[in-house]
Amino acid sequence: MTTKKILIACLLCVASSMIGLEANAQQKNIPAKVRSTGESKSGGQKILQWIKDDLRGYYVASLANGSVLTVSMDGKWLQSIHPVLDKKFPPIISAALNPYRIKGYEVDNMVIVEDATIGKYYNADVTSDDDAATLYIDLKGKIFKKEKI
């Protein structure tokens, strides 16, 4: 390995550790109300990171199990999104996706959403060679929204 490559590798290591320290420092600046709400809605899962979204006016917490929580700036819970394996989708939800599978669509990015305003529903992305959309499916298996992606 040349000296130049070693120097570049060292700089990358130092830079990545500095970024990690900055991220950890920012985690301490989360308001107590926001942190408390996140911890109570995390279901015992460890919160890996908080991200503040000033433009939209909320904090986003990523959890160890892949879930994501959204909490308003004043500490009100807004939404939880949990990844779901296809095998774990209720049969009624899988049945709503079957017409897309039969037509050759790929179904992925399946999640269950708990929303403070709308309630509980499922999302799944469906893609084919000429179409891509996110489907919003209620608990009764009815697709109530199809959003092009």
OpenMM code with the backbone's topology and positions (N, CA, C; nanometers):
from openmm import Vec3, app, unit

residues = "MET THR THR LYS LYS ILE LEU ILE ALA CYS LEU LEU CYS VAL ALA SER SER MET ILE GLY LEU GLU ALA ASN ALA GLN GLN LYS ASN ILE PRO ALA LYS VAL ARG SER THR GLY GLU SER LYS SER GLY GLY GLN LYS ILE LEU GLN TRP ILE LYS ASP ASP LEU ARG GLY TYR TYR VAL ALA SER LEU ALA ASN GLY SER VAL LEU THR VAL SER MET ASP GLY LYS TRP LEU GLN SER ILE HIS PRO VAL LEU ASP LYS LYS PHE PRO PRO ILE ILE SER ALA ALA LEU ASN PRO TYR ARG ILE LYS GLY TYR GLU VAL ASP ASN MET VAL ILE VAL GLU ASP ALA THR ILE GLY LYS TYR TYR ASN ALA ASP VAL THR SER ASP ASP ASP ALA ALA THR LEU TYR ILE ASP LEU LYS GLY LYS ILE PHE LYS LYS GLU LYS ILE".split()
positions = [
    Vec3(0.0859, -0.1173, 0.0000),
    Vec3(0.0000, 0.0000, 0.0000),
    Vec3(0.0900, 0.1229, 0.0000),
    Vec3(0.0615, 0.2174, -0.0869),
    Vec3(0.1433, 0.3369, -0.0957),
    Vec3(0.1134, 0.4321, 0.0186),
    Vec3(0.2053, 0.5253, 0.0430),
    Vec3(0.1880, 0.6244, 0.1494),
    Vec3(0.0625, 0.7069, 0.1254),
    Vec3(0.0353, 0.7393, 0.0008),
    Vec3(-0.0825, 0.8191, -0.0323),
    Vec3(-0.2101, 0.7436, 0.0057),
    Vec3(-0.2170, 0.6141, -0.0233),
    Vec3(-0.3347, 0.5342, 0.0092),
    Vec3(-0.3518, 0.5218, 0.1607),
    Vec3(-0.2389, 0.5051, 0.2324),
    Vec3(-0.2451, 0.4963, 0.3786),
    Vec3(-0.2978, 0.6265, 0.4372),
    Vec3(-0.2486, 0.7395, 0.3857),
    Vec3(-0.2925, 0.8710, 0.4339),
    Vec3(-0.4423, 0.8904, 0.4077),
    Vec3(-0.4887, 0.8536, 0.2910),
    Vec3(-0.6308, 0.8669, 0.2579),
    Vec3(-0.7143, 0.7780, 0.3509),
    Vec3(-0.6695, 0.6555, 0.3753),
    Vec3(-0.7418, 0.5649, 0.4647),
    Vec3(-0.7487, 0.6223, 0.6061),
    Vec3(-0.6378, 0.6792, 0.6535),
    Vec3(-0.6359, 0.7403, 0.7877),
    Vec3(-0.7309, 0.8591, 0.7955),
    Vec3(-0.7302, 0.9421, 0.6920),
    Vec3(-0.8194, 1.0582, 0.6902),
    Vec3(-0.9662, 1.0148, 0.6919),
    Vec3(-0.9968, 0.9085, 0.6176),
    Vec3(-1.1344, 0.8573, 0.6175),
    Vec3(-1.1748, 0.8063, 0.7548),
    Vec3(-1.0833, 0.7389, 0.8235),
    Vec3(-1.1131, 0.6894, 0.9584),
    Vec3(-1.1375, 0.8044, 1.0552),
    Vec3(-1.0503, 0.9059, 1.0495),
    Vec3(-1.0658, 1.0220, 1.1380),
    Vec3(-1.1964, 1.0944, 1.1081),
    Vec3(-1.2264, 1.1144, 0.9803),
    Vec3(-1.3491, 1.1849, 0.9420),
    Vec3(-1.4726, 1.1084, 0.9885),
    Vec3(-1.4733, 0.9763, 0.9705),
    Vec3(-1.5911, 0.8994, 1.0115),
    Vec3(-1.6078, 0.9005, 1.1626),
    Vec3(-1.4973, 0.8989, 1.2375),
    Vec3(-1.5120, 0.9038, 1.3836),
    Vec3(-1.5592, 1.0413, 1.4283),
    Vec3(-1.5186, 1.1473, 1.3582),
    Vec3(-1.5646, 1.2822, 1.3923),
    Vec3(-1.7139, 1.2951, 1.3646),
    Vec3(-1.7604, 1.2377, 1.2561),
    Vec3(-1.9032, 1.2407, 1.2233),
    Vec3(-1.9818, 1.1680, 1.3313),
    Vec3(-1.9313, 1.0536, 1.3770),
    Vec3(-1.9974, 0.9781, 1.4821),
    Vec3(-2.0067, 1.0574, 1.6110),
    Vec3(-1.9000, 1.1275, 1.6464),
    Vec3(-1.9025, 1.2096, 1.7678),
    Vec3(-2.0041, 1.3213, 1.7546),
    Vec3(-2.0124, 1.3809, 1.6372),
    Vec3(-2.1090, 1.4880, 1.6151),
    Vec3(-2.2513, 1.4351, 1.6255),
    Vec3(-2.2753, 1.3184, 1.5688),
    Vec3(-2.4093, 1.2608, 1.5768),
    Vec3(-2.4454, 1.2323, 1.7224),
    Vec3(-2.3489, 1.1782, 1.8000),
    Vec3(-2.3758, 1.1509, 1.9410),
    Vec3(-2.4008, 1.2788, 2.0184),
    Vec3(-2.3265, 1.3842, 1.9875),
    Vec3(-2.3454, 1.5117, 2.0564),
    Vec3(-2.4837, 1.5673, 2.0273),
    Vec3(-2.5312, 1.5540, 1.9045),
    Vec3(-2.6629, 1.6044, 1.8673),
    Vec3(-2.7737, 1.5271, 1.9388),
    Vec3(-2.7514, 1.3993, 1.9682),
    Vec3(-2.8529, 1.3183, 2.0337),
    Vec3(-2.8847, 1.3713, 2.1734),
    Vec3(-2.7890, 1.4368, 2.2359),
    Vec3(-2.8088, 1.4917, 2.3702),
    Vec3(-2.8961, 1.6165, 2.3683),
    Vec3(-2.9166, 1.6761, 2.2527),
    Vec3(-2.9939, 1.7991, 2.2415),
    Vec3(-3.1426, 1.7746, 2.2131),
    Vec3(-3.1876, 1.6540, 2.2251),
    Vec3(-3.3286, 1.6222, 2.2009),
    Vec3(-3.4085, 1.6663, 2.3243),
    Vec3(-3.5137, 1.7468, 2.3056),
    Vec3(-3.5932, 1.7909, 2.4202),
    Vec3(-3.6482, 1.6722, 2.5003),
    Vec3(-3.6573, 1.6881, 2.6312),
    Vec3(-3.7002, 1.5801, 2.7205),
    Vec3(-3.8378, 1.5253, 2.6827),
    Vec3(-3.9315, 1.6140, 2.6457),
    Vec3(-4.0666, 1.5688, 2.6084),
    Vec3(-4.0630, 1.4806, 2.4833),
    Vec3(-3.9807, 1.5199, 2.3861),
    Vec3(-3.9674, 1.4439, 2.2616),
    Vec3(-3.9037, 1.3083, 2.2917),
    Vec3(-3.7967, 1.3100, 2.3691),
    Vec3(-3.7264, 1.1863, 2.4047),
    Vec3(-3.8194, 1.0919, 2.4823),
    Vec3(-3.8960, 1.1456, 2.5774),
    Vec3(-3.9878, 1.0662, 2.6582),
    Vec3(-4.0950, 1.0002, 2.5708),
    Vec3(-4.1523, 1.0769, 2.4781),
    Vec3(-4.2533, 1.0223, 2.3875),
    Vec3(-4.1937, 0.9116, 2.3016),
    Vec3(-4.0751, 0.9358, 2.2489),
    Vec3(-4.0087, 0.8345, 2.1669),
    Vec3(-3.9827, 0.7066, 2.2439),
    Vec3(-3.9356, 0.7200, 2.3658),
    Vec3(-3.9073, 0.6019, 2.4469),
    Vec3(-4.0358, 0.5255, 2.4804),
    Vec3(-4.1444, 0.5975, 2.5076),
    Vec3(-4.2692, 0.5294, 2.5419),
    Vec3(-4.3317, 0.4609, 2.4205),
    Vec3(-4.3098, 0.5126, 2.3018),
    Vec3(-4.3664, 0.4543, 2.1797),
    Vec3(-4.2727, 0.3532, 2.1126),
    Vec3(-4.1527, 0.3374, 2.1659),
    Vec3(-4.0545, 0.2492, 2.1014),
    Vec3(-4.0785, 0.1014, 2.1299),
    Vec3(-4.1691, 0.0712, 2.2216),
    Vec3(-4.1969, -0.0683, 2.2539),
    Vec3(-4.0775, -0.1410, 2.3130),
    Vec3(-3.9923, -0.0674, 2.3811),
    Vec3(-3.8741, -0.1277, 2.4419),
    Vec3(-3.7551, -0.1386, 2.3478),
    Vec3(-3.7736, -0.1029, 2.2219),
    Vec3(-3.6630, -0.1060, 2.1260),
    Vec3(-3.5683, 0.0111, 2.1522),
    Vec3(-3.4406, -0.0119, 2.1313),
    Vec3(-3.3416, 0.0936, 2.1494),
    Vec3(-3.3546, 0.1969, 2.0373),
    Vec3(-3.3525, 0.3246, 2.0745),
    Vec3(-3.3511, 0.4323, 1.9751),
    Vec3(-3.2066, 0.4525, 1.9334),
    Vec3(-3.1799, 0.4296, 1.8052),
    Vec3(-3.0432, 0.4393, 1.7541),
    Vec3(-3.0038, 0.5828, 1.7220),
    Vec3(-3.0996, 0.6596, 1.6704),
    Vec3(-3.0661, 0.7950, 1.6270),
    Vec3(-3.1911, 0.8811, 1.6216),
    Vec3(-3.1727, 1.0085, 1.6551),
    Vec3(-3.2763, 1.1098, 1.6383),
    Vec3(-3.2331, 1.2034, 1.5265),
    Vec3(-3.3270, 1.2421, 1.4430),
    Vec3(-3.3009, 1.3400, 1.3376),
    Vec3(-3.4049, 1.4498, 1.3511),
    Vec3(-3.3600, 1.5724, 1.3539),
    Vec3(-3.4509, 1.6866, 1.3646),
    Vec3(-3.4806, 1.7385, 1.2246),
    Vec3(-3.6088, 1.7466, 1.1898),
    Vec3(-3.6510, 1.7984, 1.0603),
    Vec3(-3.7197, 1.9329, 1.0827),
    Vec3(-3.6405, 2.0384, 1.0773),
    Vec3(-3.6930, 2.1731, 1.1020),
    Vec3(-3.7970, 2.2152, 0.9992),
    Vec3(-3.7785, 2.1745, 0.8740),
    Vec3(-3.8712, 2.2155, 0.7685),
    Vec3(-4.0113, 2.1614, 0.7912),
    Vec3(-4.0203, 2.0379, 0.8370),
    Vec3(-4.1516, 1.9758, 0.8575),
    Vec3(-4.2002, 1.9871, 1.0020),
    Vec3(-4.1102, 2.0287, 1.0913),
    Vec3(-4.1487, 2.0522, 1.2301),
    Vec3(-4.1620, 1.9280, 1.3153),
    Vec3(-4.0732, 1.8297, 1.2943),
    Vec3(-4.0777, 1.7112, 1.3797),
    Vec3(-3.9405, 1.6463, 1.3914),
    Vec3(-3.9334, 1.5520, 1.4855),
    Vec3(-3.8162, 1.4685, 1.5047),
    Vec3(-3.8481, 1.3288, 1.4534),
    Vec3(-3.7476, 1.2603, 1.4009),
    Vec3(-3.7616, 1.1226, 1.3553),
    Vec3(-3.6628, 1.0381, 1.4349),
    Vec3(-3.7117, 0.9286, 1.4902),
    Vec3(-3.6256, 0.8360, 1.5645),
    Vec3(-3.6181, 0.7044, 1.4887),
    Vec3(-3.4968, 0.6554, 1.4683),
    Vec3(-3.4816, 0.5231, 1.4073),
    Vec3(-3.4529, 0.4236, 1.5191),
    Vec3(-3.5243, 0.3100, 1.5142),
    Vec3(-3.5152, 0.2095, 1.6193),
    Vec3(-3.4324, 0.0898, 1.5749),
    Vec3(-3.3857, 0.0131, 1.6715),
    Vec3(-3.2997, -0.1018, 1.6444),
    Vec3(-3.3670, -0.2074, 1.5572),
    Vec3(-3.5000, -0.2180, 1.5624),
    Vec3(-3.5695, -0.3206, 1.4837),
    Vec3(-3.6074, -0.2729, 1.3430),
    Vec3(-3.5621, -0.1528, 1.3037),
    Vec3(-3.5914, -0.1005, 1.1705),
    Vec3(-3.7128, -0.0098, 1.1662),
    Vec3(-3.7827, 0.0036, 1.2782),
    Vec3(-3.8984, 0.0925, 1.2833),
    Vec3(-3.8552, 0.2378, 1.2896),
    Vec3(-3.9494, 0.3258, 1.2575),
    Vec3(-3.9248, 0.4694, 1.2589),
    Vec3(-4.0406, 0.5369, 1.3318),
    Vec3(-4.0079, 0.6273, 1.4236),
    Vec3(-4.1087, 0.7056, 1.4952),
    Vec3(-4.0974, 0.8509, 1.4535),
    Vec3(-4.2112, 0.9184, 1.4472),
    Vec3(-4.2132, 1.0619, 1.4204),
    Vec3(-4.2808, 1.1300, 1.5386),
    Vec3(-4.2133, 1.2329, 1.5939),
    Vec3(-4.2629, 1.3052, 1.7105),
    Vec3(-4.2551, 1.4540, 1.6808),
    Vec3(-4.3635, 1.5275, 1.7121),
    Vec3(-4.3649, 1.6717, 1.6863),
    Vec3(-4.2625, 1.7428, 1.7750),
    Vec3(-4.2313, 1.8657, 1.7416),
    Vec3(-4.1341, 1.9440, 1.8177),
    Vec3(-4.1769, 1.9623, 1.9634),
    Vec3(-4.3083, 1.9596, 1.9879),
    Vec3(-4.3563, 1.9763, 2.1255),
    Vec3(-4.3792, 1.8427, 2.1972),
    Vec3(-4.3351, 1.7324, 2.1378),
    Vec3(-4.3388, 1.6034, 2.2046),
    Vec3(-4.4614, 1.5180, 2.1786),
    Vec3(-4.5442, 1.5559, 2.0823),
    Vec3(-4.6638, 1.4766, 2.0501),
    Vec3(-4.6273, 1.3677, 1.9483),
    Vec3(-4.6674, 1.2428, 1.9786),
    Vec3(-4.6436, 1.1338, 1.8861),
    Vec3(-4.7285, 1.1538, 1.7609),
    Vec3(-4.6663, 1.1386, 1.6431),
    Vec3(-4.7361, 1.1566, 1.5169),
    Vec3(-4.7552, 1.0252, 1.4415),
    Vec3(-4.6493, 0.9428, 1.4372),
    Vec3(-4.6575, 0.8243, 1.3535),
    Vec3(-4.5486, 0.7242, 1.3896),
    Vec3(-4.5812, 0.5970, 1.3716),
    Vec3(-4.4833, 0.4883, 1.3828),
    Vec3(-4.4939, 0.4048, 1.2561),
    Vec3(-4.3792, 0.3667, 1.2020),
    Vec3(-4.3750, 0.2824, 1.0825),
    Vec3(-4.2888, 0.1606, 1.1151),
    Vec3(-4.3457, 0.0416, 1.0946),
    Vec3(-4.2776, -0.0829, 1.1285),
    Vec3(-4.2651, -0.1704, 1.0048),
    Vec3(-4.1439, -0.2164, 0.9728),
    Vec3(-4.1290, -0.3078, 0.8584),
    Vec3(-4.1966, -0.4412, 0.8876),
    Vec3(-4.2515, -0.5018, 0.7826),
    Vec3(-4.3220, -0.6297, 0.7961),
    Vec3(-4.2760, -0.7217, 0.6828),
    Vec3(-4.2431, -0.8439, 0.7180),
    Vec3(-4.2107, -0.9426, 0.6155),
    Vec3(-4.3396, -0.9862, 0.5465),
    Vec3(-4.3292, -1.0186, 0.4208),
    Vec3(-4.4469, -1.0605, 0.3433),
    Vec3(-4.5200, -1.1745, 0.4127),
    Vec3(-4.4450, -1.2672, 0.4700),
    Vec3(-4.5050, -1.3822, 0.5372),
    Vec3(-4.5865, -1.3406, 0.6591),
    Vec3(-4.5580, -1.2251, 0.7128),
    Vec3(-4.6253, -1.1792, 0.8344),
    Vec3(-4.7447, -1.0879, 0.8040),
    Vec3(-4.7662, -1.0557, 0.6758),
    Vec3(-4.8827, -0.9747, 0.6400),
    Vec3(-5.0084, -1.0572, 0.6656),
    Vec3(-5.1122, -0.9981, 0.7240),
    Vec3(-5.2373, -1.0725, 0.7413),
    Vec3(-5.2898, -1.1184, 0.6047),
    Vec3(-5.3566, -1.2333, 0.5999),
    Vec3(-5.4062, -1.2860, 0.4717),
    Vec3(-5.4915, -1.1857, 0.3946),
    Vec3(-5.5707, -1.1066, 0.4636),
    Vec3(-5.6576, -1.0106, 0.3942),
    Vec3(-5.5755, -0.9018, 0.3238),
    Vec3(-5.4609, -0.8666, 0.3807),
    Vec3(-5.3729, -0.7656, 0.3189),
    Vec3(-5.2999, -0.8284, 0.2010),
    Vec3(-5.2507, -0.9504, 0.2184),
    Vec3(-5.1848, -1.0218, 0.1076),
    Vec3(-5.2800, -1.0406, -0.0094),
    Vec3(-5.4074, -1.0676, 0.0207),
    Vec3(-5.5074, -1.0853, -0.0852),
    Vec3(-5.5246, -0.9569, -0.1664),
    Vec3(-5.5133, -0.8416, -0.1003),
    Vec3(-5.5252, -0.7138, -0.1720),
    Vec3(-5.4077, -0.6931, -0.2669),
    Vec3(-5.2936, -0.7549, -0.2371),
    Vec3(-5.1734, -0.7404, -0.3207),
    Vec3(-5.1673, -0.8455, -0.4322),
    Vec3(-5.2406, -0.9534, -0.4178),
    Vec3(-5.2343, -1.0633, -0.5157),
    Vec3(-5.2632, -1.0216, -0.6597),
    Vec3(-5.3608, -0.9343, -0.6877),
    Vec3(-5.3822, -0.8949, -0.8278),
    Vec3(-5.2569, -0.8321, -0.8904),
    Vec3(-5.1785, -0.7626, -0.8114),
    Vec3(-5.0545, -0.7042, -0.8631),
    Vec3(-4.9505, -0.8129, -0.8869),
    Vec3(-4.9408, -0.9067, -0.7958),
    Vec3(-4.8456, -1.0183, -0.8134),
    Vec3(-4.8805, -1.0995, -0.9386),
    Vec3(-5.0094, -1.1258, -0.9585),
    Vec3(-5.0540, -1.2036, -1.0752),
    Vec3(-5.0153, -1.1333, -1.2053),
    Vec3(-5.0191, -1.0002, -1.2051),
    Vec3(-4.9822, -0.9225, -1.3240),
    Vec3(-4.8308, -0.9064, -1.3392),
    Vec3(-4.7527, -0.9667, -1.2481),
    Vec3(-4.6074, -0.9635, -1.2604),
    Vec3(-4.5380, -0.8506, -1.1853),
    Vec3(-4.6119, -0.7774, -1.1031),
    Vec3(-4.5512, -0.6712, -1.0228),
    Vec3(-4.4653, -0.7329, -0.9128),
    Vec3(-4.3598, -0.6613, -0.8776),
    Vec3(-4.2810, -0.6961, -0.7602),
    Vec3(-4.3410, -0.6190, -0.6425),
    Vec3(-4.3614, -0.6854, -0.5322),
    Vec3(-4.4177, -0.6231, -0.4121),
    Vec3(-4.3091, -0.6208, -0.3058),
    Vec3(-4.2773, -0.5010, -0.2564),
    Vec3(-4.1757, -0.4911, -0.1519),
    Vec3(-4.1984, -0.3677, -0.0647),
    Vec3(-4.1034, -0.3414, 0.0236),
    Vec3(-4.1104, -0.2283, 0.1175),
    Vec3(-4.2428, -0.2275, 0.1936),
    Vec3(-4.2770, -0.3423, 0.2478),
    Vec3(-4.4044, -0.3558, 0.3177),
    Vec3(-4.3896, -0.3104, 0.4624),
    Vec3(-4.4804, -0.2235, 0.5040),
    Vec3(-4.4772, -0.1697, 0.6397),
    Vec3(-4.6186, -0.1591, 0.6947),
    Vec3(-4.6255, -0.1558, 0.8271),
    Vec3(-4.7505, -0.1215, 0.8928),
    Vec3(-4.7295, 0.0168, 0.9536),
    Vec3(-4.8276, 0.1021, 0.9324),
    Vec3(-4.8195, 0.2407, 0.9773),
    Vec3(-4.9242, 0.2634, 1.0849),
    Vec3(-4.8811, 0.3246, 1.1944),
    Vec3(-4.9738, 0.3699, 1.2971),
    Vec3(-4.9650, 0.5216, 1.2958),
    Vec3(-5.0749, 0.5868, 1.2636),
    Vec3(-5.0763, 0.7314, 1.2461),
    Vec3(-5.1726, 0.7939, 1.3471),
    Vec3(-5.1297, 0.9030, 1.4109),
    Vec3(-5.2120, 0.9688, 1.5127),
    Vec3(-5.3424, 1.0220, 1.4544),
    Vec3(-5.3441, 1.0552, 1.3266),
    Vec3(-5.4632, 1.1124, 1.2631),
    Vec3(-5.5473, 1.0073, 1.1915),
    Vec3(-5.4841, 0.9263, 1.1088),
    Vec3(-5.5554, 0.8313, 1.0227),
    Vec3(-5.5833, 0.6985, 1.0929),
    Vec3(-5.4948, 0.6569, 1.1802),
    Vec3(-5.5069, 0.5263, 1.2446),
    Vec3(-5.4060, 0.4282, 1.1870),
    Vec3(-5.4417, 0.3008, 1.1882),
    Vec3(-5.3503, 0.1948, 1.1462),
    Vec3(-5.3826, 0.1496, 1.0036),
    Vec3(-5.2778, 0.1324, 0.9224),
    Vec3(-5.2936, 0.0829, 0.7855),
    Vec3(-5.1611, 0.0245, 0.7381),
    Vec3(-5.1645, -0.0378, 0.6218),
    Vec3(-5.0451, -0.0990, 0.5628),
    Vec3(-5.0048, -0.0221, 0.4374),
    Vec3(-4.8750, -0.0240, 0.4088),
    Vec3(-4.8191, 0.0306, 0.2847),
    Vec3(-4.7375, -0.0788, 0.2178),
    Vec3(-4.7391, -0.0813, 0.0869),
    Vec3(-4.6527, -0.1707, 0.0102),
    Vec3(-4.6228, -0.1038, -0.1230),
    Vec3(-4.4997, -0.1181, -0.1691),
    Vec3(-4.4628, -0.0681, -0.3011),
    Vec3(-4.4835, -0.1789, -0.4028),
    Vec3(-4.5413, -0.1431, -0.5159),
    Vec3(-4.5579, -0.2368, -0.6269),
    Vec3(-4.4876, -0.1771, -0.7482),
    Vec3(-4.4059, -0.2599, -0.8155),
    Vec3(-4.3316, -0.2098, -0.9315),
    Vec3(-4.3362, -0.3119, -1.0446),
    Vec3(-4.3444, -0.2576, -1.1642),
    Vec3(-4.3331, -0.3384, -1.2859),
    Vec3(-4.2430, -0.2597, -1.3801),
    Vec3(-4.2274, -0.3097, -1.5025),
    Vec3(-4.1411, -0.2402, -1.5985),
    Vec3(-4.1910, -0.0999, -1.6318),
    Vec3(-4.3224, -0.0804, -1.6273),
    Vec3(-4.3764, 0.0492, -1.6685),
    Vec3(-4.4622, 0.1192, -1.5630),
    Vec3(-4.4598, 0.0699, -1.4398),
    Vec3(-4.5431, 0.1297, -1.3355),
    Vec3(-4.4771, 0.1097, -1.1995),
    Vec3(-4.4921, 0.2082, -1.1137),
    Vec3(-4.4430, 0.1979, -0.9762),
    Vec3(-4.5327, 0.2829, -0.8873),
    Vec3(-4.5767, 0.2232, -0.7767),
    Vec3(-4.6673, 0.2957, -0.6875),
    Vec3(-4.6549, 0.2427, -0.5457),
    Vec3(-4.6967, 0.3258, -0.4511),
    Vec3(-4.7136, 0.2837, -0.3128),
    Vec3(-4.8628, 0.2662, -0.2905),
    Vec3(-4.8998, 0.1504, -0.2388),
    Vec3(-5.0398, 0.1224, -0.2091),
    Vec3(-5.0640, 0.1430, -0.0602),
    Vec3(-5.1753, 0.2057, -0.0282),
    Vec3(-5.2195, 0.2257, 0.1093),
    Vec3(-5.3402, 0.1353, 0.1297),
    Vec3(-5.3303, 0.0437, 0.2256),
    Vec3(-5.4319, -0.0594, 0.2431),
    Vec3(-5.4867, -0.0536, 0.3856),
    Vec3(-5.6192, -0.0426, 0.3989),
    Vec3(-5.6776, -0.0376, 0.5332),
    Vec3(-5.6802, -0.1770, 0.5951),
    Vec3(-5.7208, -0.1852, 0.7199),
    Vec3(-5.7179, -0.3119, 0.7924),
    Vec3(-5.8170, -0.4148, 0.7390),
    Vec3(-5.9104, -0.3709, 0.6549),
    Vec3(-6.0067, -0.4628, 0.5946),
    Vec3(-5.9604, -0.5118, 0.4577),
    Vec3(-5.8400, -0.4695, 0.4143),
    Vec3(-5.7858, -0.5146, 0.2873),
    Vec3(-5.8241, -0.4291, 0.1684),
    Vec3(-5.8819, -0.3121, 0.1930),
    Vec3(-5.9215, -0.2233, 0.0835),
    Vec3(-5.8087, -0.1235, 0.0541),
    Vec3(-5.7693, -0.1159, -0.0734),
    Vec3(-5.6696, -0.0173, -0.1146),
    Vec3(-5.7405, 0.1169, -0.1199),
    Vec3(-5.7012, 0.2089, -0.0310),
    Vec3(-5.7692, 0.3383, -0.0268),
    Vec3(-5.6886, 0.4496, -0.0932),
    Vec3(-5.5649, 0.4177, -0.1333),
    Vec3(-5.4864, 0.5192, -0.2031),
    Vec3(-5.3758, 0.4481, -0.2797),
    Vec3(-5.3508, 0.4984, -0.4014),
    Vec3(-5.2397, 0.4491, -0.4832),
    Vec3(-5.1624, 0.5727, -0.5256),
    Vec3(-5.0383, 0.5797, -0.4793),
    Vec3(-4.9545, 0.6968, -0.5041),
    Vec3(-4.8386, 0.6577, -0.5955),
    Vec3(-4.8314, 0.7214, -0.7118),
    Vec3(-4.7225, 0.6929, -0.8070),
    Vec3(-4.5885, 0.7301, -0.7446),
    Vec3(-4.4894, 0.6456, -0.7698),
    Vec3(-4.3521, 0.6748, -0.7217),
    Vec3(-4.2556, 0.6757, -0.8367),
] * unit.nanometer
topology = app.Topology()
chain = topology.addChain("A")
for resn in residues:
    res = topology.addResidue(resn, chain)
    for name in ("N", "CA", "C"):
        topology.addAtom(name, app.Element.getBySymbol(name[0]), res)
